[in-house]
């Protein structure tokens, strides 16, 4: 179970970072726009910390996506591929 939670944290971290980079935004800018500290955002993006729901909502809003879209993207990235997907 811990492995699944760790993988989910890493996947969400990757999605947040990818969306930020796609927007051409620095960590400092996203932190400011979402009202979180740069150090907190850095820990989240490195998968060292999972955002609480309110922080997830703030990050999603600053990234111009809904929280549901953010979580769905993380689930999609983390989903195991079947032989049919190859």
C-alpha positions in Angstrom: 0.0 0.0 0.0 2.8 2.4 0.8 4.4 1.7 -2.6 1.1 2.7 -4.3 0.9 5.9 -2.2 4.5 6.8 -3.0 3.9 6.1 -6.7 0.8 8.3 -6.7 2.7 11.1 -5.0 5.5 10.9 -7.6 3.0 10.8 -10.4 1.1 13.9 -9.2 4.4 15.6 -8.6 5.4 14.9 -12.2 2.1 16.2 -13.6 2.3 19.4 -11.6 5.8 20.1 -12.8 5.0 19.2 -16.4 2.0 21.6 -16.4 4.1 24.4 -14.8 6.8 23.9 -17.4 4.3 23.8 -20.3 3.0 27.2 -19.2 6.5 28.5 -19.1 6.1 29.4 -15.4 8.8 29.3 -12.8 8.4 27.7 -9.4 8.4 31.2 -7.9 5.6 32.4 -10.2 3.4 29.3 -9.5 4.0 29.5 -5.8 3.0 33.2 -5.8 -0.1 32.5 -8.0 -1.2 29.7 -5.8 -0.3 31.3 -2.5 2.1 28.5 -1.4 5.7 28.9 -0.4 8.4 28.1 -3.0 9.8 25.5 -0.7 6.5 23.7 -0.3 6.0 23.7 -4.1 9.5 22.4 -4.6 8.8 19.5 -2.1 5.6 18.8 -3.9 7.2 18.7 -7.4 10.0 16.4 -6.1 7.4 14.0 -4.6 8.7 14.6 -1.1 5.4 15.9 0.1 1.8 15.4 -1.0 -0.3 18.5 -1.2 -3.3 18.8 1.1 -6.6 19.3 -0.7 -6.7 23.1 -0.3 -3.2 23.3 -1.8 -4.1 21.0 -4.6 -7.1 23.3 -5.4 -4.9 26.4 -5.4 -2.3 24.7 -7.6 -4.9 23.5 -10.1 -6.4 27.0 -10.2 -3.1 28.6 -10.8 -2.4 26.1 -13.6 -5.8 26.8 -15.2 -7.1 23.2 -14.7 -9.6 21.8 -12.3 -8.5 19.7 -9.4 -10.3 16.8 -11.1 -8.3 17.3 -14.3 -5.1 17.4 -12.3 -5.9 14.1 -10.5 -7.1 12.5 -13.7 -3.9 13.4 -15.5 -1.9 11.9 -12.6 -4.0 8.7 -12.7 -3.6 8.5 -16.5 0.2 8.8 -16.3 0.4 6.3 -13.4 -2.0 3.8 -14.9 -0.3 0.5 -15.9 -0.4 -0.1 -19.7 -2.0 -3.2 -21.1 -0.7 -5.1 -24.1 -3.4 -3.5 -26.1 -1.9 0.0 -25.5 1.5 -1.1 -26.9 
